[in-house]
Amino acid sequence: MAISFEGQVAVVTGAGAGLGRAYALDLARRGAKVVVNDLGGDPHGQGADAAPARKVCDEIIAAGGTAVPNFDSVATYEGGYNIVKTALDNFGRLDIVICNAGILRDVAFHNMSEEDWDKVFAVHVKGTFSVLRHAWPVFRQQAYGRVVLTTSSSGIYGQFGQANYGAAKTAMLGLMNVLKQEGAKYNVMVNTIAPVAGTRLTQTVMPPEMVERLKPEYVVPAVVYMVSKECQDSGLIIEAGAGNFNRAAIVKGPGIQPGLGELKDAEWVQANWEKICSLEGAEPMWRTGQTLKAYLAEKAAQKQG
Ligand SMILES: NC(=O)c1ccc[n+]([C@@H]2O[C@H](COP(=O)([O-])OP(=O)(O)OC[C@H]3O[C@@H](n4cnc5c(N)ncnc54)[C@H](O)[C@@H]3O)[C@@H](O)[C@H]2O)c1
């Protein structure tokens, strides 16, 4: 059955261009009322312009959809409040938040300034917090919400020259891992997209024909599914783009559990390094408590015995 967003309201941050624009257009085409947020600055986070958000709203309205623009920066707490308020004031509810706004300030770590670090964290990390923190009480109260955060292969796997960006994008995984638990009881699903697409952000690193071919539209289906009521999963990292859809995960290897009987030393670790590092039989985890699995199993066995 077709996935519909009829009667639902979505906020898409950074929706004036690139991936965010493509998400907003597809959600609106499927019936969602959309808040098109975009500050309209340059790829390094300088300046502001209302034109990109307005233009995407005009496109949505011309295609028969419903949208309002919002020009706040996600990087301030007040901006996050205004973005959520724009949804509530105009449409009376909020069901979906896609935290997509982003900038880059690439430079090798030994040349990275404090400003390069802070600006990237302000948009990606504080920006995600600012919007979600204001959306969260709405989701809890109505016992429904769908969230997609945006990470990057740069954070999951690493990319030279992106220490600030990679660290900020990995923060999304930490945030998701906690919110998937806090939202579960309220039917709030929080997943993360790791996209790849030819956009303004990637045109500095991709050749022009790649930018042209890797259209944001190849990422859209994964994000749109994850913010639909049909999606009942939470806490997943999905990579999409360039004709691929796959899950990425932080997994825990089986390791060795010598128990608490005897303290081990560094030589013991050295001797067992291969087994400790092996990912054979590795599993994704749901919460931190599971890291104490072996200890808790030992205690339970002692109690029974
Ligand atoms: N394109 C890729 O291959 C790729 C890969 C990995 C991750 N990402 C992530 O995907 C997201 C979208 O990137 P894109 O490639 O579409 O780039 P883009 O530059 O085309 O779009 C990003 C949008 O975010 C807006 N924005 C920036 N700072 C903002 C702020 N403070 N408040 C509100 N809006 C702001 C920009 O004005 C811009 O329109 C980003 O989070 C990016 O880091 C992209």
The ligand as an ORCA input file, in Angstrom:
! r2SCAN-3c Opt
* xyz 0 1
  N      25.719     15.020      0.369
  C      26.313     13.999      0.956
  O      26.899     13.108      0.296
  C      26.262     13.860      2.442
  C      26.976     12.814      3.028
  C      26.906     12.623      4.392
  C      26.129     13.478      5.158
  N      25.477     14.526      4.577
  C      24.666     15.393      5.434
  O      23.394     15.564      4.846
  C      22.848     16.819      5.256
  C      22.387     17.607      4.036
  O      23.524     17.963      3.269
  P      23.500     18.306      1.704
  O      24.548     17.485      1.117
  O      22.110     18.237      1.197
  O      24.044     19.817      1.749
  P      23.413     21.225      1.256
  O      24.440     22.264      1.538
  O      22.898     21.097     -0.123
  O      22.174     21.395      2.231
  C      22.322     21.736      3.591
  C      21.323     22.824      3.912
  O      21.403     23.113      5.317
  C      21.217     24.512      5.477
  N      21.787     24.964      6.744
  C      23.099     25.056      7.065
  N      23.234     25.550      8.305
  C      21.971     25.774      8.779
  C      21.474     26.262     10.005
  N      22.292     26.659     10.996
  N      20.131     26.335     10.168
  C      19.290     25.957      9.173
  N      19.720     25.515      7.974
  C      21.050     25.410      7.782
  C      21.953     25.123      4.283
  O      21.508     26.439      4.025
  C      21.625     24.137      3.171
  O      20.497     24.535      2.406
  C      23.939     17.499      6.069
  O      23.717     17.259      7.444
  C      25.201     16.795      5.626
  O      26.211     16.865      6.591
  C      25.525     14.726      3.237
*
